Amino acid sequence: MASLPVLAESSVAERSALDDSNEPGAPQDWRWQARHAIRDLEGLERAIVLTEAERAGVRRSLADGFPMSITPHYLGLIDPHDPSCPIRRQAVPTIDEAHEVPGDLRDPLGEEAHEVAPELVQRYPDRVLLLATDRCAMYCRFCTRSRMVGDGGGARALDKLEPAFRYIESHPEIHDVIVSGGDPLVMATSRITPILGRLANIEHVLTVRVATRAPVTIPQRITDELCRALRTHPAVWVMTHFNHPKELAPEATEALARLVDHGLPVMNQTVLLRGINDDPDTLEALFRGLVRRRVRPYYLLQADPVRGTGHLRTPIATGLRIMERLQGRLSGIALPKYIVDTPGGRGKVPVLPDTVVRRSDGVTTLRTFRGEEVDYVDPPTAAPTAAAPSTEPTKSR
Ligand code: SF4
């Protein structure tokens, strides 16, 4: 494990902040990691040389409701002397979060407007999002749900989720349930199993996607016991969220291997973040590293316009330039789709570099990854008539 910075003592309130506080006392244990997460300025000052902007950001975060929490594991990946460290910028608040820019939204994906039952969001006919908890091991500074994560509700009790289950039951067109939060995998296994079991009993639910940053922020959580519990539903997919190659630490590698070795398909979503991963070399290293660990890079997501995250977002043109550079450098299994989740919850839109140069009658001119222009000639629109048997010898190509 990366060397541990000096740790803050946690208060009684901090101890109860995650779901399961019955922890043994070793850094290799996830409950120890959760209990020792840094959640106050004094603890962070002991581990990192803070800038004034960070210090003010932490104070504001503690006062304003989108909390800070950094596990010892994630803290061990942070450069304590470099404020531009890509790991640090994801975890440590800065006063930039106080600045709103045009387009910022409190609820960028319109999840509140699309709530169909308590803790259940439906934005597409065939799938729903179940918010099982508001807790995370770490609070990512760009979080789409910063309006609600860490708000004090904790893991949702099964009876509170019952209206959501009933809604799913009464809608046979729903085939896919995304269990998210918060981070569902920081709940105790005893809370995860009944949720998956309940969904397994709904015949038309064919897949369950568990969205989690635990392999990144608290990889010790990925135990054999948890992996076995995830198999409660026959078709659970694990959706991880690695944003930078530095996050592929030995502990994370072990966590991913454990998931895959238990037969769980693992896909990764990366958020494009300014000054953190917005260059082709960083993303190439990340995507190659994921594939090597048997994880499929699935989406590169344009950062949602969450209030106070303008300093972390890039223009869409940056994402398109990166995708253009990666096309041809990475094989299909390593190249994710670049996606914009449209503000207001109107759905995801894949965005592609412009590779069609022109279209004319039956001919499309395409630009390859080398910049060459190549014509593709369409077949005739009328079906070719069967040719009369030829008496001529056939020419080989
Ligand atoms: S782990 Fe996910 S839900 Fe939690 S703060 Fe990070 S991005 Fe948000």
Residues whose N, C-alpha, C, O or C-beta is under 5 A from the ligand:
A	BS01	SF4	C136 M138 Y139 C140 C143 V149 G181 G182 D183 R213
